[in-house]
C-alpha cells in the first residue's frame, strides 16, 4: 500500500453526541494495535453532511453513516484486508 488511506471522522456536534467521541478512541486503538498509523491520514472533520443519519465517517471519500463501535471495526478490517 503506497498511498495513505484518508480516514475522516465527523466531529460535528450531532455525530459527536451520537458516539463519534468514543469511536475516535476505538479507531486510534485499532490503528495502534495493528501497526497501521503510518498507513492512514486519520483526522476529524467539522461536518460531513448527512447529520440525521450519523454518526458519519469517510474512508477515501466514501461516506459511511449510522456507524457504531462494531461497524467501525468491520470497516477498518475491510479497508486493510484484515
Biopython code that builds the backbone (N, CA, C, O; Angstrom):
import numpy as np
from Bio.PDB.StructureBuilder import StructureBuilder

atoms = [
    (1, "UNK", "N", (0.855, -1.165, 0.000)),
    (1, "UNK", "CA", (0.000, 0.000, 0.000)),
    (1, "UNK", "C", (0.899, 1.224, 0.000)),
    (1, "UNK", "O", (1.555, 1.510, 1.002)),
    (2, "UNK", "N", (0.937, 1.936, -1.089)),
    (2, "UNK", "CA", (1.873, 3.042, -1.209)),
    (2, "UNK", "C", (1.273, 4.372, -0.747)),
    (2, "UNK", "O", (1.979, 5.181, -0.144)),
    (3, "UNK", "N", (0.015, 4.611, -1.009)),
    (3, "UNK", "CA", (-0.611, 5.856, -0.602)),
    (3, "UNK", "C", (-1.340, 5.666, 0.720)),
    (3, "UNK", "O", (-1.864, 4.590, 1.007)),
    (4, "UNK", "N", (-1.364, 6.716, 1.511)),
    (4, "UNK", "CA", (-2.080, 6.648, 2.777)),
    (4, "UNK", "C", (-3.585, 6.673, 2.531)),
    (4, "UNK", "O", (-4.074, 7.336, 1.616)),
    (5, "UNK", "N", (-4.294, 5.943, 3.364)),
    (5, "UNK", "CA", (-5.748, 5.931, 3.312)),
    (5, "UNK", "C", (-6.257, 7.159, 4.047)),
    (5, "UNK", "O", (-5.831, 7.448, 5.166)),
    (6, "UNK", "N", (-7.158, 7.868, 3.417)),
    (6, "UNK", "CA", (-7.755, 9.063, 4.002)),
    (6, "UNK", "C", (-8.950, 8.638, 4.851)),
    (6, "UNK", "O", (-9.937, 8.116, 4.332)),
    (7, "UNK", "N", (-8.853, 8.863, 6.145)),
    (7, "UNK", "CA", (-9.885, 8.442, 7.082)),
    (7, "UNK", "C", (-10.315, 9.656, 7.886)),
    (7, "UNK", "O", (-9.541, 10.198, 8.674)),
    (8, "UNK", "N", (-11.565, 10.079, 7.679)),
    (8, "UNK", "CA", (-12.073, 11.283, 8.332)),
    (8, "UNK", "C", (-13.273, 10.930, 9.207)),
    (8, "UNK", "O", (-14.229, 10.311, 8.740)),
    (9, "UNK", "N", (-13.219, 11.317, 10.449)),
    (9, "UNK", "CA", (-14.315, 11.066, 11.379)),
    (9, "UNK", "C", (-15.001, 12.400, 11.669)),
    (9, "UNK", "O", (-14.344, 13.400, 11.960)),
    (10, "UNK", "N", (-16.319, 12.397, 11.585)),
    (10, "UNK", "CA", (-17.066, 13.631, 11.808)),
    (10, "UNK", "C", (-17.051, 13.983, 13.291)),
    (10, "UNK", "O", (-17.379, 13.162, 14.147)),
    (11, "UNK", "N", (-16.665, 15.213, 13.571)),
    (11, "UNK", "CA", (-16.666, 15.710, 14.936)),
    (11, "UNK", "C", (-17.660, 16.851, 15.112)),
    (11, "UNK", "O", (-17.576, 17.623, 16.067)),
    (12, "UNK", "N", (-18.610, 16.947, 14.167)),
    (12, "UNK", "CA", (-19.698, 17.904, 14.320)),
    (12, "UNK", "C", (-20.534, 17.526, 15.533)),
    (12, "UNK", "O", (-20.496, 16.378, 15.975)),
    (13, "UNK", "N", (-21.276, 18.461, 16.070)),
    (13, "UNK", "CA", (-21.983, 18.235, 17.335)),
    (13, "UNK", "C", (-22.943, 17.052, 17.283)),
    (13, "UNK", "O", (-23.047, 16.311, 18.261)),
    (14, "UNK", "N", (-23.638, 16.858, 16.185)),
    (14, "UNK", "CA", (-24.595, 15.749, 16.086)),
    (14, "UNK", "C", (-23.885, 14.396, 16.136)),
    (14, "UNK", "O", (-24.252, 13.534, 16.935)),
    (15, "UNK", "N", (-22.886, 14.207, 15.303)),
    (15, "UNK", "CA", (-22.150, 12.934, 15.277)),
    (15, "UNK", "C", (-21.364, 12.726, 16.564)),
    (15, "UNK", "O", (-21.276, 11.609, 17.073)),
    (16, "UNK", "N", (-20.802, 13.793, 17.079)),
    (16, "UNK", "CA", (-20.015, 13.699, 18.305)),
    (16, "UNK", "C", (-20.894, 13.217, 19.461)),
    (16, "UNK", "O", (-20.487, 12.356, 20.241)),
    (17, "UNK", "N", (-22.100, 13.778, 19.564)),
    (17, "UNK", "CA", (-23.000, 13.383, 20.651)),
    (17, "UNK", "C", (-23.602, 11.992, 20.431)),
    (17, "UNK", "O", (-24.055, 11.358, 21.384)),
    (18, "UNK", "N", (-23.609, 11.522, 19.201)),
    (18, "UNK", "CA", (-24.158, 10.195, 18.891)),
    (18, "UNK", "C", (-23.119, 9.080, 18.992)),
    (18, "UNK", "O", (-23.448, 7.915, 18.765)),
    (19, "UNK", "N", (-21.888, 9.409, 19.322)),
    (19, "UNK", "CA", (-20.931, 8.345, 19.550)),
    (19, "UNK", "C", (-19.570, 8.481, 18.915)),
    (19, "UNK", "O", (-18.684, 7.677, 19.203)),
    (20, "UNK", "N", (-19.367, 9.467, 18.060)),
    (20, "UNK", "CA", (-18.056, 9.576, 17.418)),
    (20, "UNK", "C", (-16.955, 9.941, 18.404)),
    (20, "UNK", "O", (-15.778, 9.726, 18.116)),
    (21, "UNK", "N", (-17.310, 10.485, 19.551)),
    (21, "UNK", "CA", (-16.303, 10.774, 20.571)),
    (21, "UNK", "C", (-15.640, 9.463, 21.001)),
    (21, "UNK", "O", (-14.415, 9.386, 21.087)),
    (22, "UNK", "N", (-16.438, 8.444, 21.268)),
    (22, "UNK", "CA", (-15.903, 7.144, 21.664)),
    (22, "UNK", "C", (-15.252, 6.429, 20.480)),
    (22, "UNK", "O", (-14.223, 5.772, 20.639)),
    (23, "UNK", "N", (-15.854, 6.555, 19.289)),
    (23, "UNK", "CA", (-15.289, 5.879, 18.113)),
    (23, "UNK", "C", (-13.917, 6.418, 17.755)),
    (23, "UNK", "O", (-13.091, 5.692, 17.203)),
    (24, "UNK", "N", (-13.667, 7.664, 18.057)),
    (24, "UNK", "CA", (-12.340, 8.249, 17.855)),
    (24, "UNK", "C", (-11.305, 7.425, 18.607)),
    (24, "UNK", "O", (-10.241, 7.117, 18.070)),
    (25, "UNK", "N", (-11.614, 7.073, 19.839)),
    (25, "UNK", "CA", (-10.710, 6.264, 20.659)),
    (25, "UNK", "C", (-10.588, 4.841, 20.112)),
    (25, "UNK", "O", (-9.504, 4.259, 20.129)),
    (26, "UNK", "N", (-11.694, 4.287, 19.629)),
    (26, "UNK", "CA", (-11.695, 2.935, 19.070)),
    (26, "UNK", "C", (-10.791, 2.876, 17.842)),
    (26, "UNK", "O", (-9.991, 1.952, 17.701)),
    (27, "UNK", "N", (-10.918, 3.856, 16.960)),
    (27, "UNK", "CA", (-10.106, 3.894, 15.741)),
    (27, "UNK", "C", (-8.627, 4.056, 16.087)),
    (27, "UNK", "O", (-7.779, 3.344, 15.548)),
    (28, "UNK", "N", (-8.324, 4.980, 16.976)),
    (28, "UNK", "CA", (-6.927, 5.183, 17.362)),
    (28, "UNK", "C", (-6.327, 3.903, 17.944)),
    (28, "UNK", "O", (-5.193, 3.552, 17.618)),
    (29, "UNK", "N", (-7.066, 3.210, 18.792)),
    (29, "UNK", "CA", (-6.588, 1.953, 19.380)),
    (29, "UNK", "C", (-6.376, 0.890, 18.317)),
    (29, "UNK", "O", (-5.366, 0.187, 18.330)),
    (30, "UNK", "N", (-7.331, 0.768, 17.389)),
    (30, "UNK", "CA", (-7.230, -0.223, 16.322)),
    (30, "UNK", "C", (-5.991, 0.028, 15.470)),
    (30, "UNK", "O", (-5.248, -0.904, 15.161)),
    (31, "UNK", "N", (-5.769, 1.276, 15.094)),
    (31, "UNK", "CA", (-4.619, 1.608, 14.259)),
    (31, "UNK", "C", (-3.309, 1.304, 14.971)),
    (31, "UNK", "O", (-2.381, 0.772, 14.362)),
    (32, "UNK", "N", (-3.225, 1.638, 16.254)),
    (32, "UNK", "CA", (-2.010, 1.370, 17.020)),
    (32, "UNK", "C", (-1.783, -0.124, 17.202)),
    (32, "UNK", "O", (-0.668, -0.610, 17.011)),
    (33, "UNK", "N", (-2.835, -0.860, 17.573)),
    (33, "UNK", "CA", (-2.712, -2.301, 17.819)),
    (33, "UNK", "C", (-2.311, -3.076, 16.572)),
    (33, "UNK", "O", (-1.670, -4.123, 16.668)),
    (34, "UNK", "N", (-2.682, -2.567, 15.407)),
    (34, "UNK", "CA", (-2.391, -3.255, 14.152)),
    (34, "UNK", "C", (-1.252, -2.604, 13.370)),
    (34, "UNK", "O", (-1.051, -2.909, 12.194)),
    (35, "UNK", "N", (-0.509, -1.709, 14.017)),
    (35, "UNK", "CA", (0.632, -1.033, 13.398)),
    (35, "UNK", "C", (0.277, -0.395, 12.053)),
    (35, "UNK", "O", (0.997, -0.555, 11.068)),
    (36, "UNK", "N", (-0.839, 0.328, 12.031)),
    (36, "UNK", "CA", (-1.328, 0.931, 10.793)),
    (36, "UNK", "C", (-1.254, 2.453, 10.786)),
    (36, "UNK", "O", (-1.651, 3.087, 9.809)),
    (37, "UNK", "N", (-0.756, 3.040, 11.854)),
    (37, "UNK", "CA", (-0.751, 4.502, 11.960)),
    (37, "UNK", "C", (-0.054, 5.179, 10.788)),
    (37, "UNK", "O", (-0.484, 6.247, 10.351)),
    (38, "UNK", "N", (1.009, 4.582, 10.275)),
    (38, "UNK", "CA", (1.753, 5.194, 9.176)),
    (38, "UNK", "C", (1.078, 4.989, 7.818)),
    (38, "UNK", "O", (1.529, 5.546, 6.817)),
    (39, "UNK", "N", (0.013, 4.206, 7.773)),
    (39, "UNK", "CA", (-0.692, 3.943, 6.516)),
    (39, "UNK", "C", (-1.970, 4.766, 6.364)),
    (39, "UNK", "O", (-2.682, 4.649, 5.367)),
    (40, "UNK", "N", (-2.251, 5.608, 7.378)),
    (40, "UNK", "CA", (-3.515, 6.335, 7.407)),
    (40, "UNK", "C", (-3.293, 7.810, 7.686)),
    (40, "UNK", "O", (-2.460, 8.184, 8.512)),
    (41, "UNK", "N", (-4.042, 8.632, 6.991)),
    (41, "UNK", "CA", (-4.159, 10.039, 7.332)),
    (41, "UNK", "C", (-5.495, 10.150, 8.067)),
    (41, "UNK", "O", (-6.539, 10.350, 7.446)),
    (42, "UNK", "N", (-5.453, 10.019, 9.384)),
    (42, "UNK", "CA", (-6.644, 9.997, 10.217)),
    (42, "UNK", "C", (-6.850, 11.364, 10.842)),
    (42, "UNK", "O", (-5.978, 11.872, 11.547)),
    (43, "UNK", "N", (-8.023, 11.965, 10.579)),
    (43, "UNK", "CA", (-8.299, 13.295, 11.107)),
    (43, "UNK", "C", (-9.794, 13.495, 11.297)),
    (43, "UNK", "O", (-10.613, 12.736, 10.777)),
    (44, "UNK", "N", (-10.123, 14.511, 12.038)),
    (44, "UNK", "CA", (-11.520, 14.863, 12.259)),
    (44, "UNK", "C", (-11.976, 15.902, 11.256)),
    (44, "UNK", "O", (-11.178, 16.644, 10.683)),
    (45, "UNK", "N", (-13.266, 15.930, 11.064)),
    (45, "UNK", "CA", (-13.889, 16.927, 10.205)),
    (45, "UNK", "C", (-15.022, 17.582, 10.961)),
    (45, "UNK", "O", (-15.630, 16.961, 11.833)),
    (46, "UNK", "N", (-15.311, 18.833, 10.638)),
    (46, "UNK", "CA", (-16.354, 19.540, 11.369)),
    (46, "UNK", "C", (-17.737, 18.989, 11.056)),
    (46, "UNK", "O", (-18.533, 18.784, 11.972)),
    (47, "UNK", "N", (-18.039, 18.746, 9.804)),
    (47, "UNK", "CA", (-19.332, 18.180, 9.425)),
    (47, "UNK", "C", (-19.163, 17.493, 8.075)),
    (47, "UNK", "O", (-18.624, 18.073, 7.132)),
    (48, "UNK", "N", (-19.624, 16.269, 7.998)),
    (48, "UNK", "CA", (-19.541, 15.514, 6.747)),
    (48, "UNK", "C", (-20.884, 15.489, 6.020)),
    (48, "UNK", "O", (-21.023, 14.808, 5.003)),
    (49, "UNK", "N", (-21.869, 16.222, 6.528)),
    (49, "UNK", "CA", (-23.201, 16.202, 5.955)),
    (49, "UNK", "C", (-23.950, 14.962, 6.433)),
    (49, "UNK", "O", (-23.401, 14.152, 7.179)),
    (50, "UNK", "N", (-25.189, 14.815, 6.009)),
    (50, "UNK", "CA", (-25.996, 13.645, 6.360)),
    (50, "UNK", "C", (-26.123, 13.481, 7.879)),
    (50, "UNK", "O", (-26.094, 12.362, 8.392)),
    (51, "UNK", "N", (-26.262, 14.585, 8.583)),
    (51, "UNK", "CA", (-26.277, 14.586, 10.051)),
    (51, "UNK", "C", (-27.378, 13.698, 10.631)),
    (51, "UNK", "O", (-27.171, 13.053, 11.659)),
    (52, "UNK", "N", (-28.524, 13.657, 9.995)),
    (52, "UNK", "CA", (-29.643, 12.878, 10.516)),
    (52, "UNK", "C", (-29.352, 11.382, 10.518)),
    (52, "UNK", "O", (-29.995, 10.625, 11.246)),
    (53, "UNK", "N", (-28.389, 10.952, 9.709)),
    (53, "UNK", "CA", (-28.048, 9.531, 9.618)),
    (53, "UNK", "C", (-26.766, 9.192, 10.367)),
    (53, "UNK", "O", (-26.279, 8.066, 10.274)),
    (54, "UNK", "N", (-26.214, 10.146, 11.104)),
    (54, "UNK", "CA", (-24.933, 9.958, 11.783)),
    (54, "UNK", "C", (-24.999, 8.960, 12.908)),
    (54, "UNK", "O", (-26.072, 8.474, 13.264)),
    (55, "UNK", "N", (-23.851, 8.657, 13.465)),
    (55, "UNK", "CA", (-22.533, 9.227, 13.231)),
    (55, "UNK", "C", (-21.960, 8.831, 11.867)),
    (55, "UNK", "O", (-22.242, 7.754, 11.343)),
    (56, "UNK", "N", (-21.159, 9.720, 11.320)),
    (56, "UNK", "CA", (-20.609, 9.559, 9.978)),
    (56, "UNK", "C", (-19.087, 9.520, 9.978)),
    (56, "UNK", "O", (-18.426, 10.147, 10.806)),
    (57, "UNK", "N", (-18.553, 8.765, 9.025)),
    (57, "UNK", "CA", (-17.121, 8.747, 8.749)),
    (57, "UNK", "C", (-16.950, 8.693, 7.233)),
    (57, "UNK", "O", (-17.869, 8.313, 6.507)),
    (58, "UNK", "N", (-15.771, 9.076, 6.769)),
    (58, "UNK", "CA", (-15.416, 8.938, 5.358)),
    (58, "UNK", "C", (-14.103, 8.182, 5.270)),
    (58, "UNK", "O", (-13.160, 8.460, 6.011)),
    (59, "UNK", "N", (-14.053, 7.226, 4.358)),
    (59, "UNK", "CA", (-12.827, 6.491, 4.082)),
    (59, "UNK", "C", (-12.550, 6.649, 2.596)),
    (59, "UNK", "O", (-13.318, 6.181, 1.756)),
    (60, "UNK", "N", (-11.447, 7.312, 2.282)),
    (60, "UNK", "CA", (-11.093, 7.609, 0.889)),
    (60, "UNK", "C", (-12.267, 8.209, 0.116)),
    (60, "UNK", "O", (-12.508, 7.862, -1.040)),
    (61, "UNK", "N", (-12.991, 9.111, 0.774)),
    (61, "UNK", "CA", (-14.086, 9.823, 0.135)),
    (61, "UNK", "C", (-15.428, 9.131, 0.193)),
    (61, "UNK", "O", (-16.441, 9.742, -0.149)),
    (62, "UNK", "N", (-15.476, 7.879, 0.612)),
    (62, "UNK", "CA", (-16.744, 7.151, 0.711)),
    (62, "UNK", "C", (-17.362, 7.401, 2.082)),
    (62, "UNK", "O", (-16.728, 7.155, 3.108)),
    (63, "UNK", "N", (-18.601, 7.889, 2.097)),
    (63, "UNK", "CA", (-19.299, 8.216, 3.331)),
    (63, "UNK", "C", (-19.978, 6.979, 3.902)),
    (63, "UNK", "O", (-20.670, 6.250, 3.192)),
    (64, "UNK", "N", (-19.771, 6.757, 5.183)),
    (64, "UNK", "CA", (-20.451, 5.708, 5.934)),
    (64, "UNK", "C", (-21.279, 6.383, 7.014)),
    (64, "UNK", "O", (-20.771, 7.233, 7.745)),
    (65, "UNK", "N", (-22.546, 6.016, 7.122)),
    (65, "UNK", "CA", (-23.438, 6.631, 8.101)),
    (65, "UNK", "C", (-24.005, 5.576, 9.045)),
    (65, "UNK", "O", (-24.004, 4.382, 8.743)),
    (66, "UNK", "N", (-24.481, 6.038, 10.180)),
    (66, "UNK", "CA", (-25.062, 5.140, 11.171)),
    (66, "UNK", "C", (-24.029, 4.198, 11.758)),
    (66, "UNK", "O", (-24.322, 3.036, 12.039)),
    (67, "UNK", "N", (-22.835, 4.698, 11.940)),
    (67, "UNK", "CA", (-21.706, 3.880, 12.389)),
    (67, "UNK", "C", (-21.750, 3.723, 13.905)),
    (67, "UNK", "O", (-22.107, 4.650, 14.632)),
    (68, "UNK", "N", (-21.381, 2.536, 14.363)),
    (68, "UNK", "CA", (-21.202, 2.297, 15.793)),
    (68, "UNK", "C", (-19.853, 1.606, 15.986)),
    (68, "UNK", "O", (-19.125, 1.388, 15.017)),
    (69, "UNK", "N", (-19.516, 1.262, 17.225)),
    (69, "UNK", "CA", (-18.198, 0.677, 17.503)),
    (69, "UNK", "C", (-17.982, -0.635, 16.770)),
    (69, "UNK", "O", (-16.865, -0.909, 16.330)),
    (70, "UNK", "N", (-19.000, -1.442, 16.626)),
    (70, "UNK", "CA", (-18.890, -2.719, 15.919)),
    (70, "UNK", "C", (-18.669, -2.491, 14.423)),
    (70, "UNK", "O", (-17.796, -3.114, 13.818)),
    (71, "UNK", "N", (-19.456, -1.606, 13.834)),
    (71, "UNK", "CA", (-19.351, -1.334, 12.394)),
    (71, "UNK", "C", (-18.008, -0.712, 12.030)),
    (71, "UNK", "O", (-17.439, -1.018, 10.982)),
    (72, "UNK", "N", (-17.505, 0.159, 12.898)),
    (72, "UNK", "CA", (-16.233, 0.827, 12.579)),
    (72, "UNK", "C", (-15.094, -0.179, 12.497)),
    (72, "UNK", "O", (-14.213, -0.052, 11.647)),
    (73, "UNK", "N", (-15.106, -1.171, 13.368)),
    (73, "UNK", "CA", (-14.071, -2.212, 13.326)),
    (73, "UNK", "C", (-14.181, -2.993, 12.020)),
    (73, "UNK", "O", (-13.164, -3.299, 11.398)),
    (74, "UNK", "N", (-15.393, -3.315, 11.601)),
    (74, "UNK", "CA", (-15.592, -4.004, 10.328)),
    (74, "UNK", "C", (-15.098, -3.197, 9.144)),
    (74, "UNK", "O", (-14.481, -3.744, 8.230)),
    (75, "UNK", "N", (-15.364, -1.903, 9.154)),
    (75, "UNK", "CA", (-14.897, -1.027, 8.076)),
    (75, "UNK", "C", (-13.375, -0.981, 8.056)),
    (75, "UNK", "O", (-12.763, -1.045, 6.990)),
    (76, "UNK", "N", (-12.770, -0.870, 9.220)),
    (76, "UNK", "CA", (-11.308, -0.846, 9.296)),
    (76, "UNK", "C", (-10.706, -2.168, 8.816)),
    (76, "UNK", "O", (-9.730, -2.167, 8.066)),
    (77, "UNK", "N", (-11.271, -3.274, 9.237)),
    (77, "UNK", "CA", (-10.745, -4.589, 8.812)),
    (77, "UNK", "C", (-10.880, -4.749, 7.299)),
    (77, "UNK", "O", (-9.960, -5.242, 6.646)),
    (78, "UNK", "N", (-12.013, -4.338, 6.739)),
    (78, "UNK", "CA", (-12.202, -4.431, 5.286)),
    (78, "UNK", "C", (-11.254, -3.504, 4.538)),
    (78, "UNK", "O", (-10.716, -3.874, 3.495)),
    (79, "UNK", "N", (-11.052, -2.324, 5.057)),
    (79, "UNK", "CA", (-10.184, -1.343, 4.411)),
    (79, "UNK", "C", (-8.748, -1.864, 4.322)),
    (79, "UNK", "O", (-8.062, -1.641, 3.324)),
    (80, "UNK", "N", (-8.299, -2.560, 5.371)),
    (80, "UNK", "CA", (-6.926, -3.043, 5.418)),
    (80, "UNK", "C", (-6.809, -4.532, 5.129)),
    (80, "UNK", "O", (-5.744, -5.117, 5.326)),
    (81, "UNK", "N", (-7.890, -5.151, 4.664)),
    (81, "UNK", "CA", (-7.895, -6.596, 4.336)),
    (81, "UNK", "C", (-7.390, -7.440, 5.502)),
    (81, "UNK", "O", (-6.542, -8.315, 5.328)),
    (82, "UNK", "N", (-7.923, -7.166, 6.688)),
    (82, "UNK", "CA", (-7.530, -7.936, 7.883)),
    (82, "UNK", "C", (-8.596, -8.963, 8.221)),
    (82, "UNK", "O", (-8.451, -9.707, 9.190)),
]
sb = StructureBuilder()
sb.init_structure("model")
sb.init_model(0)
sb.init_chain("A")
sb.init_seg("    ")
for serial, (resi, resn, name, xyz) in enumerate(atoms, 1):
    if name == "N":
        sb.init_residue(resn, " ", resi, " ")
    sb.init_atom(name, np.array(xyz, "f"), 0.0, 1.0, " ", f" {name:<3s}", serial, name[0])
structure = sb.get_structure()
